[in-house]
Amino acid sequence: MNKESCYKIGYIAKTHGLKGEVTLVITEAVDLETLPSVFVEIRDNLVPYFIESYSDRKDKVFVKFEEVNSPEQAALLKGASIYLQKSLRPKLARGKFYDDEVIGFTVEDATTGLLGIVTGVVQSAASRLIQLDHNGKEVLIPVNGPFITSINKSKKRIAVELPEGFLEI
């Protein structure tokens, strides 16, 4: 499986127990209980791991993978990122997007015109920001707020209305 067709849902934080279980940190809203497997990143390759059992206790998620039967085997997975296929991702409401979906989209301002291409989406405290390069300068546009007027996924275009002087900050 290639990384381009998958998205990161979290990582393996540590081992748990004596039978090869691991503690997961989940960063995306997913229902692991319904999934037969996930992809674990090992040496830049995504390897399928089948879920034998799953338990969720408050803010912790514990998973037992098939063929991982000891703390030593589980320890080899510590720190590894966990991925799912993008095709399994829930559909979002109109105007909403997953961070990796908009990378490469063009951003156009109603007044200024083409601003640049989205290079990333960053999380800063409670704010999500679209990151782009505008004439060699990094620009961050808040996702929450009045700036984004439309997102056209089929045309890979984000329309914004930035206040006067925003790009000079």
Summary of the structure (lengths in Angstrom):
residues: 169
radius of gyration: 19.6
end to end distance: 42.0
largest distance: 61.4
contacts: 424
relative contact order: 0.15
helix: 12%
strand: 51%
